[in-house]
Amino acid sequence: MVVALALYGLAMLALAHARVNNDAVEYYDFARRFAGASVPGVRAYQFGAGLYDAPFYVLGRLAQVVTGVETIGGVPLTEMAIALGAAVALVLTLYVGWLILRRFELPAGPGVLLLTVCGTPLVYYTALEPNYKHAVDTLAVTLVAYLMLRITDEAEPRLALLVALGAAFAFAVTVRYADVVMLPGVLLPLLLRRSFQQVRAVLSAVLLAGVLLFMLPVARGIPYKSFGTSQGAAAPPARVVELELFPGYERLCPPVPVHLNVVQCLRNRFDVQVDLRVPPKMLFSLQRGLFLWTPLTLFATLGVVLLFFSRRERRPYLWGLSFAAFCLVAVHLVWDIHWSGGFSFSQRFLTALFPFFLIGTAELVRRFGARAMVVLALCCAYSLLLALTIFFGYAHQTADDGLRTIAPLFTGGERTPWGVARTTIAHALGRFGL
């Protein structure tokens, strides 16, 4: 495993885009402001990644002060430190994932662990674009999955485990607010065995830890970012009751140049637009379908189904983990315009489901051995080819591109797997000055 991690770390050094960009700027600025730097316009929004990054930012800043070196290769040491934080999050995720597989008595070697990394969106957000929040989000959710397993293994789990589960889940929510919908799945194993006192303990820990975490930005004088876009104002008219009939209209919808009805106001204020087609598109569409871009996740899902038959004693846990995964997919039906994740690889909003795919992958390897390893390795090679194609870019690339755009690059000869490999090697050698 040490050798495997060293090789993965070498790939990160050779390829990773260390500059903080796009969405990651918001979390990076929060980390800087939280650590005491003067940064204007900072808002606390999904700030858990910024909390995690703050110590690494301080480490990078200390390195600048002690060495007198501000940048390496044009990249500030503080931004490099954030990428280091993602690498640490990955190592911790793999360790916790290893603990999960050990408790399941499933294959837990580096092959299974790294196949799952390379066959899911996690590879893109650790090896190539490590400064986003997905590595931290995956660590938090994997820790929640492990603590769920520990608790279901004990008839009378210790209070410390219940509190740890609640605190870990509360932190996951601060990293990505959408994670809150996984709470029913987290509690389901306890509900199935009617351990209502333990449910209350976990919920109390979630509430207490959540309050403490959400007080941290306030303590540092960082205001919260308000929800809302301007899209509601441009929305087409809807046949609903006008909002003026309800009390508090002016507080919810301040005066705007155009008249807004209920649906338009909610979309403008909370960026909500329901579309039942979004969950299937997140899994099966050519644009960003998880199962089509990273097919290992489809095989792993089948592996989880097989686990229901081979490990009856684990069914309460599997029901809980599966329902949590279902809820995370389903919640995106209220964000119809954001489901694809913009310029992204596969379905980045489902990156945190790594522990679900990990146990499914391990079950396939347990059942089918080398045959499963070969098929899953081919899935990884295919996904890595797509990831590198997105990473290095191509002519006229846009956020709306999908497999329908990328496939002709290879069938028409503009791109070849060997050409992508040569580009990757040249990029790596150039990074090391060779």
C-alpha positions in Angstrom: 0.0 0.0 0.0 2.9 2.3 0.7 4.2 1.7 -2.8 0.8 2.3 -4.3 0.3 5.5 -2.4 3.8 6.7 -3.4 3.0 6.1 -7.1 -0.3 7.9 -6.7 1.5 10.8 -5.0 4.0 10.9 -7.8 1.2 11.2 -10.3 -0.3 14.1 -8.3 3.1 15.9 -8.3 3.4 15.3 -12.0 -0.1 16.2 -13.1 -2.2 18.1 -10.5 -3.3 21.6 -11.2 -2.1 23.2 -8.0 -3.6 26.7 -8.6 -6.8 27.4 -6.8 -9.5 28.3 -9.3 -13.3 28.5 -9.9 -15.4 27.2 -6.9 -12.2 26.4 -4.9 -11.4 30.1 -4.6 -14.4 30.6 -2.3 -13.2 27.9 0.1 -9.5 29.0 -0.1 -10.5 32.6 0.7 -12.5 31.4 3.6 -9.5 29.4 4.9 -7.3 32.5 4.5 -9.8 34.7 6.3 -10.4 32.1 9.0 -6.6 31.9 9.6 -6.4 35.7 10.1 -5.5 37.0 6.7 -7.2 40.2 5.5 -9.4 39.1 2.6 -12.3 41.3 1.4 -15.6 39.9 0.4 -15.4 36.5 2.1 -18.6 34.7 2.8 -19.2 31.5 4.7 -20.9 29.1 2.3 -20.3 25.3 2.5 -17.4 26.4 4.6 -16.3 23.0 6.0 -13.7 22.6 3.2 -12.3 26.0 4.3 -12.1 24.9 7.9 -10.2 21.7 6.8 -7.9 23.8 4.6 -7.1 26.5 7.2 -4.3 24.5 8.9 -2.7 23.7 5.5 -2.9 27.3 4.5 -1.1 28.2 7.8 1.5 25.6 7.0 2.1 27.0 3.5 2.3 30.5 4.9 4.9 29.4 7.5 6.9 27.8 4.7 6.8 31.2 2.9 8.0 33.1 6.0 10.7 30.6 7.0 12.2 30.0 3.5 11.5 33.4 2.0 10.1 31.5 -1.1 6.7 32.8 -2.1 6.1 30.6 -5.2 7.4 27.5 -6.9 6.8 27.4 -10.6 4.5 30.4 -10.4 2.2 28.6 -7.8 2.1 30.2 -4.2 3.2 27.8 -1.5 -0.1 28.5 0.3 -2.1 27.1 -2.7 0.3 24.1 -2.9 -0.5 23.5 0.7 -4.2 23.2 -0.1 -3.4 20.5 -2.7 -1.4 18.8 0.0 -4.5 18.9 2.2 -6.4 17.0 -0.5 -3.6 14.4 -0.7 -3.9 13.9 3.1 -7.7 13.6 2.8 -7.2 10.9 0.2 -4.8 8.9 2.4 -7.2 9.2 5.4 -10.1 8.2 3.2 -8.3 5.1 2.0 -7.3 4.2 5.6 -10.9 4.5 6.8 -12.1 2.6 3.7 -9.6 -0.1 4.5 -11.1 -0.3 8.0 -14.6 -0.7 6.5 -13.5 -3.6 4.2 -11.7 -5.3 7.1 -14.9 -5.3 9.1 -16.8 -6.6 6.2 -14.1 -9.3 5.7 -13.8 -8.3 2.1 -10.6 -7.9 0.0 -8.8 -4.8 1.3 -5.6 -4.7 -0.6 -4.3 -1.6 -2.5 -5.6 -3.0 -5.7 -9.2 -2.8 -4.5 -8.8 0.6 -2.9 -7.0 2.3 -5.8 -9.3 0.7 -8.4 -12.2 2.3 -6.6 -10.3 5.7 -6.6 -9.4 5.5 -10.3 -12.8 4.3 -11.3 -14.8 7.0 -9.6 -14.8 10.8 -9.8 -12.5 10.9 -6.8 -9.5 10.4 -9.1 -10.1 13.7 -10.9 -10.5 15.7 -7.7 -7.3 14.3 -6.1 -4.8 13.6 -8.9 -5.8 16.3 -11.3 -7.9 19.1 -9.6 -7.2 18.7 -5.9 -8.2 22.1 -4.7 -12.0 21.6 -4.9 -13.9 20.4 -1.8 -14.6 16.8 -3.1 -11.6 15.1 -1.4 -12.7 16.6 2.0 -16.4 15.8 1.4 -15.4 12.2 0.6 -13.3 11.9 3.7 -16.2 13.1 5.9 -18.8 10.8 4.3 -16.4 7.8 4.4 -15.9 8.4 8.1 -19.6 8.6 8.6 -20.0 5.3 6.8 -17.3 3.7 9.0 -18.9 4.9 12.2 -22.3 3.6 11.0 -20.7 0.2 10.6 -19.0 0.3 14.0 -22.4 1.1 15.6 -24.3 -1.6 13.8 -21.7 -4.1 14.9 -22.5 -3.4 18.6 -25.8 -4.2 20.3 -25.1 -1.4 22.8 -22.7 1.0 21.1 -20.8 3.4 23.4 -22.0 6.9 23.7 -18.7 8.1 22.3 -19.3 6.3 19.0 -22.8 7.8 18.7 -21.5 11.3 19.4 -18.6 10.8 16.9 -21.1 9.7 14.2 -23.2 12.8 14.9 -20.2 15.1 14.8 -18.8 13.6 11.6 -22.1 13.9 9.9 -22.5 17.6 11.0 -19.0 18.3 9.6 -20.0 16.6 6.3 -23.0 19.0 6.1 -20.8 22.0 6.5 -18.6 20.8 3.6 -21.7 20.3 1.3 -25.1 21.3 2.5 -26.8 18.7 0.3 -25.3 16.0 2.5 -27.9 16.7 5.1 -30.4 14.6 3.1 -28.4 11.5 3.9 -29.4 11.7 7.5 -32.4 9.2 7.2 -30.0 6.7 5.7 -27.5 7.2 8.5 -30.2 6.6 11.1 -31.9 3.8 9.3 -29.8 0.9 10.8 -30.7 2.2 14.3 -34.3 2.6 13.4 -34.6 -0.9 12.0 -33.5 -2.3 15.3 -35.7 0.2 17.2 -32.8 1.7 19.1 -34.6 5.0 19.5 -32.5 6.2 22.4 -29.4 5.8 20.2 -31.2 7.7 17.5 -31.8 10.5 19.9 -28.1 10.5 20.9 -27.0 10.8 17.3 -29.5 13.5 16.5 -28.4 15.5 19.6 -24.8 15.2 18.6 -25.6 16.3 15.0 -27.5 19.3 16.4 -24.8 20.3 19.0 -21.9 19.8 16.7 -23.7 21.6 13.9 -24.4 24.6 16.1 -20.8 24.8 17.2 -19.5 24.4 13.6 -21.8 27.1 12.3 -20.7 29.4 15.1 -17.1 29.3 14.0 -17.5 31.7 11.0 -19.5 34.0 13.3 -16.7 34.0 15.9 -14.2 35.0 13.2 -16.5 37.8 11.9 -17.3 36.1 8.6 -20.8 36.6 7.4 -22.9 33.9 5.7 -23.5 34.0 2.0 -27.1 34.5 1.2 -28.9 32.2 -1.3 -30.3 33.5 -4.5 -29.6 34.2 -8.2 -31.1 36.5 -10.7 -32.6 33.7 -12.7 -36.1 33.9 -11.2 -36.6 37.4 -12.6 -36.2 36.0 -16.1 -38.3 32.9 -15.5 -41.4 32.5 -17.7 -44.8 33.2 -16.0 -46.2 30.4 -14.0 -49.9 29.8 -13.2 -49.7 30.1 -9.4 -51.2 32.3 -6.7 -49.4 35.6 -6.5 -47.1 36.0 -3.5 -48.6 39.3 -2.3 -51.4 37.2 -0.8 -49.0 35.9 1.8 -47.6 37.7 4.9 -43.9 38.6 4.8 -43.8 39.0 1.0 -41.5 42.0 1.1 -38.9 40.2 3.4 -38.8 37.1 1.2 -38.9 38.9 -2.2 -37.6 42.5 -2.0 -38.8 44.8 -4.8 -37.4 44.0 -8.2 -38.0 45.5 -11.6 -40.3 42.7 -12.7 -43.2 41.1 -10.9 -42.5 37.7 -9.4 -45.0 35.0 -8.6 -44.5 32.2 -6.0 -42.5 29.8 -8.3 -40.3 32.6 -9.7 -39.6 34.0 -6.3 -38.5 30.7 -4.8 -36.3 30.1 -7.7 -34.8 33.5 -7.4 -34.3 33.3 -3.7 -33.2 29.7 -3.2 -32.2 28.7 -6.7 -34.8 25.9 -6.7 -36.3 24.5 -9.8 -37.7 20.9 -9.7 -37.0 18.6 -12.6 -37.7 14.8 -12.0 -35.4 14.0 -14.9 -32.3 15.2 -13.1 -31.4 12.0 -11.1 -31.6 9.7 -14.1 -29.5 12.2 -16.1 -26.9 12.2 -13.3 -26.5 8.5 -13.7 -27.2 7.7 -17.3 -26.8 10.8 -19.5 -24.1 11.3 -22.1 -23.3 14.7 -20.7 -22.3 13.7 -17.1 -23.8 10.4 -16.4 -21.9 8.7 -13.6 -22.4 5.2 -14.9 -21.3 6.1 -18.4 -18.3 8.2 -17.5 -17.1 6.0 -14.7 -18.6 2.5 -15.4 -16.9 1.0 -12.4 -19.6 2.7 -10.3 -22.2 0.7 -12.1 -20.4 -2.6 -11.5 -19.9 -1.6 -7.9 -23.6 -0.9 -7.4 -24.2 -4.5 -8.7 -21.6 -5.6 -6.1 -23.6 -4.0 -3.3 -26.7 -5.8 -4.5 -24.8 -9.1 -4.4 -23.8 -8.2 -0.8 -27.4 -8.2 0.3 -27.5 -11.9 -0.6 -24.1 -12.9 0.8 -24.1 -10.9 4.0 -27.5 -11.1 5.6 -26.2 -9.9 8.9 -25.1 -6.7 7.2 -28.4 -5.9 5.6 -29.4 -3.1 8.1 -26.1 -1.3 7.4 -26.4 -1.9 3.6 -30.0 -0.6 3.6 -28.8 2.5 5.5 -25.8 3.2 3.2 -27.9 2.5 0.1 -30.7 4.8 1.2 -28.3 7.5 2.0 -26.8 7.2 -1.5 -30.3 7.3 -3.0 -31.2 10.4 -1.1 -28.0 12.2 -2.2 -28.9 11.5 -5.9 -32.6 12.3 -5.5 -32.1 15.7 -3.8 -30.6 17.1 -7.0 -34.0 17.1 -8.7 -34.5 20.5 -7.1 -31.5 22.0 -8.9 -32.2 21.4 -12.5 -29.8 23.9 -13.9 -26.8 22.8 -11.8 -26.9 19.1 -12.0 -24.0 18.6 -14.5 -21.5 20.5 -12.3 -20.2 22.8 -15.1 -16.7 22.1 -16.2 -16.3 18.8 -14.4 -15.5 15.1 -14.8 -18.2 12.4 -14.5 -20.7 13.3 -11.8 -18.7 15.3 -9.3 -21.7 15.8 -6.9 -21.7 12.1 -6.2 -18.0 11.8 -5.5 -18.7 11.4 -1.8 -20.4 8.0 -2.4 -16.9 6.5 -2.5 -17.5 4.1 0.5 -20.7 2.7 -1.3 -18.7 2.0 -4.4 -15.7 0.6 -2.4 -17.6 -2.2 -0.7 -19.3 -3.1 -4.0 -16.0 -3.3 -5.8 -14.5 -5.4 -3.0 -17.5 -7.8 -3.2 -17.0 -8.3 -7.0 -13.3 -9.0 -6.4 -14.2 -11.5 -3.6 -16.6 -13.3 -5.8 -14.9 -13.2 -9.2 -11.2 -12.7 -8.4 -8.9 -11.9 -11.2 -11.7 -11.7 -13.8 -13.3 -8.8 -11.8 -9.9 -7.1 -11.5 -9.4 -7.2 -15.2 -12.9 -5.8 -16.0 -12.6 -3.1 -13.4 -9.1 -2.1 -14.5 -10.5 -1.6 -18.1 -13.2 0.6 -16.6 -10.5 2.6 -14.8 -8.5 3.0 -18.0 -11.5 4.2 -19.9 -12.4 6.7 -17.2 -8.8 7.9 -16.9 -8.8 8.5 -20.7 -11.9 10.7 -20.3 -10.4 12.5 -17.3 -7.2 13.3 -19.0 -9.0 14.4 -22.2 -11.1 16.9 -20.1 -8.1 17.9 -18.1 -5.8 18.8 -21.0 -8.7 20.2 -23.1 -9.5 20.3 -26.7 -10.7 22.9 -29.3 -14.0 24.6 -28.5 -14.4 22.9 -25.2 -17.4 24.0 -23.2 -19.1 23.2 -19.9 -22.0 21.5 -21.8 -19.8 19.0 -23.6 -20.3 15.3 -22.9 -19.5 11.9 -24.4 -21.3 13.0 -27.6 -18.6 15.6 -28.0 -15.6 13.6 -26.8 -16.3 10.4 -28.7 -15.8 11.9 -32.1 -12.4 13.2 -31.0 -11.3 9.6 -30.9 -13.4 8.0 -33.7 -12.3 10.8 -36.0 -8.6 10.5 -35.2 -8.2 13.9 -33.6 -7.4 12.2 -30.3 -6.0 8.7 -29.7 -5.4 6.9 -26.4 -1.7 6.8 -27.2 -1.6 10.5 -28.0 -3.3 11.2 -24.6 -0.7 9.0 -22.9 2.2 10.9 -24.7 0.7 14.2 -23.7 0.4 13.0 -20.1 4.0 11.8 -20.0 5.3 15.1 -21.7 3.4 17.1 -19.1 4.8 15.1 -16.3 8.4 15.4 -17.6 8.0 19.1 -18.1 6.7 19.5 -14.5 10.0 17.9 -13.3 12.1 19.9 -15.8 13.0 16.9 -17.9 
